[in-house]
Amino acid sequence: MKTTHRDDDLKSNHVTPVGGNVFADLGFTPDQAKAMLMDADASIAKSQKLKQEAATAIAHWMKSEKLTQLAASEILEVSRPRISDLVNAKLGRFSLDTLVSMLLRTGKNVELVIH
């Protein structure tokens, strides 16, 4: 069964301003909203740190193996421009999952610990 939407259903009636708290805008109490925003920010920071560590490990592997970007792209099964993005720390273009897959292709062991 195909679902149809009216254009009005897809339009947002509110946009949280930069520096605002989306959790407060969703109706949580100020204390709850502040705690939720802090938790979200901490989770994002951890994810970014993991991505940076993964990218650094891949770049070090490339250097230690004396690999060109093209050679690394073939081993890691990605395009050469993806390797360029990685080397130039354009980490917003990578998911953590993609970086872990690339690390595994380097022969490194990867452990993800969730607390």
Backbone hydrogen bonds, N-H to C=O, Kabsch-Sander energy under -0.5 kcal/mol:
donor,donor_aa,acceptor,acceptor_aa,energy
9,D,6,R,-1.3
10,L,6,R,-0.7
10,L,7,D,-1.0
11,K,7,D,-0.5
11,K,8,D,-0.7
20,G,17,P,-2.6
22,V,20,G,-0.5
25,D,21,N,-2.0
26,L,22,V,-1.2
27,G,24,A,-1.6
28,F,23,F,-2.0
33,A,29,T,-3.3
34,K,30,P,-2.4
35,A,31,D,-2.2
36,M,32,Q,-2.8
37,L,33,A,-2.4
38,M,34,K,-2.2
39,D,35,A,-2.3
40,A,36,M,-2.5
41,D,37,L,-2.8
42,A,38,M,-2.2
43,S,39,D,-2.4
44,I,40,A,-2.4
45,A,41,D,-2.3
46,K,42,A,-2.2
47,S,43,S,-2.2
48,Q,44,I,-2.5
49,K,45,A,-2.2
50,L,46,K,-2.5
51,K,47,S,-2.4
52,Q,48,Q,-2.3
53,E,49,K,-2.6
54,A,50,L,-2.5
55,A,51,K,-2.6
56,T,52,Q,-2.5
57,A,53,E,-2.2
58,I,54,A,-2.2
59,A,55,A,-2.5
60,H,56,T,-2.6
61,W,57,A,-2.1
62,M,58,I,-2.5
63,K,59,A,-2.2
64,S,60,H,-3.0
65,E,61,W,-2.1
66,K,63,K,-0.9
67,L,62,M,-2.7
72,A,68,T,-2.6
73,S,69,Q,-2.4
74,E,70,L,-1.7
75,I,71,A,-1.9
76,L,72,A,-2.8
77,E,73,S,-0.7
78,V,73,S,-2.1
83,I,79,S,-1.4
84,S,80,R,-2.1
85,D,81,P,-2.3
86,L,82,R,-2.1
87,V,83,I,-2.9
88,N,84,S,-2.2
89,A,86,L,-1.7
90,K,85,D,-3.1
91,L,89,A,-1.5
93,R,90,K,-1.6
94,F,91,L,-1.8
99,L,95,S,-2.0
100,V,96,L,-2.4
101,S,97,D,-2.2
102,M,98,T,-2.2
103,L,99,L,-2.5
104,L,100,V,-2.5
105,R,101,S,-1.6
106,T,102,M,-0.8
106,T,103,L,-1.1
107,G,104,L,-1.3
108,K,103,L,-1.5
113,V,111,E,-0.6
114,I,112,L,-0.5
